[in-house]
Amino acid sequence: MHVVYAIASYVLFLVGLPVLLTHPKLRHGIAQRLGWYRSVELGKGSPRIWLHGASAGDLLSLQPMMKELKARLPGCCVIVTTITNSGLEMARKKLGDVADVVVYAPYDLPGATRRAVEALRPDLLVLEYTEIWPNLIRSAAKAGVRIALTNGRFNPAKVSRYRLLFGTIGNPLRRIDCFLMRSDEEAERVLALGAAPDRVWVTGNTKFDALVLDGAAGKEEALRAEMGLDAARPVFMAGSTHEGEEEHVLAVYARLLARHPGLQLVIAPRYIERSGRIMALAADAGLSARLRSGGAAAGPAQVTVLDTIGELAVAYRLATLVFVGGSFVTRGGQNVLEPAAQGRPVLFGPHMENFKDSVQVLQGRGGLQVATPDQLLKVADELLSRPDQLDELGQLARGSVTQIRGASARNVDHMLSILPRGKAAA
């Protein structure tokens, strides 16, 4: 049955090849994506542990687990793969202390995945969230590689589609040795999809461990100067915004500005390639704007666009109040706990389907959900008028984050238990 998927993967690859060769996020590293890593130093050490995250945010969720692996297996080799250019750039910049190898993941083609497994020689393959790639899983399993799924989640609205797909191509879940799920509900879904009960564990979400509680402290003043922000004036920050949200944020900010004349706005788009578009929107709204990449020389402006990678956690420390995007459009939300970890009150819209666990942690404890931009305006205005309440909500948010950590250590316990005999010895 798997042959159906193998043939289909090649057909889809050929059809999509023009996009893969031209898309700005996917066109680089074609040789590596085809499973050829001859020009890359592939690291030394044992056991060899391959962790895959699709994007920059996914890899940051894996970082605490990498540190735990390095602490408990000092001689291990940690291999990191990703799909996007921004993920590769971030991994090389921020994971250098824990990742021995950072490369592009192979396309999910039989040949590419077979070559990748042969080149990277992993003892353990760690996939994240719903990164179920049948050809990669098959190639790894045939080579004797143990496979774990971490931070496991399956969209309940798509379970029937997964069941149909797995019934057609052969169930790839049967080749996975360990399912480390985020919640009891997720564990029930993966069991319903055919995972063996003795391989399923509920360990929590490592993204909670990845939240920067103290690491950003002391760096904010330098960033404040680079962004041209005035420390004496409040900052309203919109983080991880998507297309269709910045217009609302700018409109809300313009109305807030009339009531809070010193207010500064920072917009951090989810995809920095959209920064020019946001600058144009600000100009159309009659607001002065600057890019963070312009540095201190760019001077102050009403609106600052954070167009750099890896500075969002520190930037949140500069905020007085934060709105997290992906939640006024149907993208399922973004990480609301990252600003909460910096002790900032967090507002978010109605579409948080992909972050329900985070909402449960934060709502009513430093986080407030708003249904519309008008409600965002109303709540933001009320909070900015009450600095004492802002401080109280920020402390509550940080305390909520502190209480939910520990999934990384639990995951590593299970990973060590499935490593081949002799490989888990420190």
ZIKA-V999822 format. One record per residue. N is the residue number from 1. OMEGA is omega in whole degrees, 0 to 359 (NA if undefined). Layout:
# ZIKA-V999822
n = {N	N}
omega = {OMEGA	OMEGA}
This chain:
# ZIKA-V999822
n = {1	2	3	4	5	6	7	8	9	10	11	12	13	14	15	16	17	18	19	20	21	22	23	24	25	26	27	28	29	30	31	32	33	34	35	36	37	38	39	40	41	42	43	44	45	46	47	48	49	50	51	52	53	54	55	56	57	58	59	60	61	62	63	64	65	66	67	68	69	70	71	72	73	74	75	76	77	78	79	80	81	82	83	84	85	86	87	88	89	90	91	92	93	94	95	96	97	98	99	100	101	102	103	104	105	106	107	108	109	110	111	112	113	114	115	116	117	118	119	120	121	122	123	124	125	126	127	128	129	130	131	132	133	134	135	136	137	138	139	140	141	142	143	144	145	146	147	148	149	150	151	152	153	154	155	156	157	158	159	160	161	162	163	164	165	166	167	168	169	170	171	172	173	174	175	176	177	178	179	180	181	182	183	184	185	186	187	188	189	190	191	192	193	194	195	196	197	198	199	200	201	202	203	204	205	206	207	208	209	210	211	212	213	214	215	216	217	218	219	220	221	222	223	224	225	226	227	228	229	230	231	232	233	234	235	236	237	238	239	240	241	242	243	244	245	246	247	248	249	250	251	252	253	254	255	256	257	258	259	260	261	262	263	264	265	266	267	268	269	270	271	272	273	274	275	276	277	278	279	280	281	282	283	284	285	286	287	288	289	290	291	292	293	294	295	296	297	298	299	300	301	302	303	304	305	306	307	308	309	310	311	312	313	314	315	316	317	318	319	320	321	322	323	324	325	326	327	328	329	330	331	332	333	334	335	336	337	338	339	340	341	342	343	344	345	346	347	348	349	350	351	352	353	354	355	356	357	358	359	360	361	362	363	364	365	366	367	368	369	370	371	372	373	374	375	376	377	378	379	380	381	382	383	384	385	386	387	388	389	390	391	392	393	394	395	396	397	398	399	400	401	402	403	404	405	406	407	408	409	410	411	412	413	414	415	416	417	418	419	420	421	422	423	424	425	426}
omega = {181	181	177	180	181	179	181	181	177	179	180	178	181	179	183	185	178	179	181	182	184	183	184	181	190	191	181	175	184	180	179	180	176	175	179	183	187	184	185	172	188	170	179	179	182	356	178	186	183	178	182	173	188	188	181	181	179	181	178	176	180	187	180	178	177	179	179	178	180	181	185	176	188	182	186	176	181	180	182	174	179	183	188	176	180	177	179	180	180	182	179	183	191	183	184	181	182	181	178	182	176	182	174	175	178	168	180	176	181	181	182	181	178	179	181	179	179	182	185	174	181	168	182	174	181	176	185	176	180	181	180	180	188	181	178	180	181	180	180	182	179	179	179	180	174	187	177	172	181	185	189	177	176	180	183	180	184	183	180	179	177	182	178	180	182	178	181	188	188	189	180	181	181	179	181	187	188	177	181	192	184	186	177	180	179	178	179	180	182	174	179	180	173	177	179	184	182	178	186	180	174	185	182	186	182	178	177	177	183	181	184	180	184	186	181	183	178	181	190	183	177	179	179	179	180	182	178	181	179	183	183	183	182	181	171	185	175	185	175	180	180	176	180	180	185	177	178	181	181	178	177	181	181	179	176	182	179	182	180	192	182	187	176	180	171	175	177	182	178	178	189	178	181	185	179	178	181	176	180	178	179	179	178	179	179	182	175	185	179	174	177	182	176	178	183	182	181	179	183	175	178	183	174	179	180	186	178	181	173	183	187	182	179	181	179	179	179	186	170	181	185	166	180	186	188	188	171	173	186	176	176	176	175	188	180	183	180	175	178	179	178	177	181	175	188	173	179	184	188	186	182	187	182	183	182	180	178	179	179	179	194	187	183	180	180	178	181	178	179	188	186	173	178	178	175	178	183	182	180	179	180	183	180	177	183	182	180	178	176	180	181	179	178	179	179	180	180	178	179	181	183	187	191	184	174	183	184	180	179	179	181	175	181	179	179	182	181	177	178	183	178	183	185	180	181	NA}
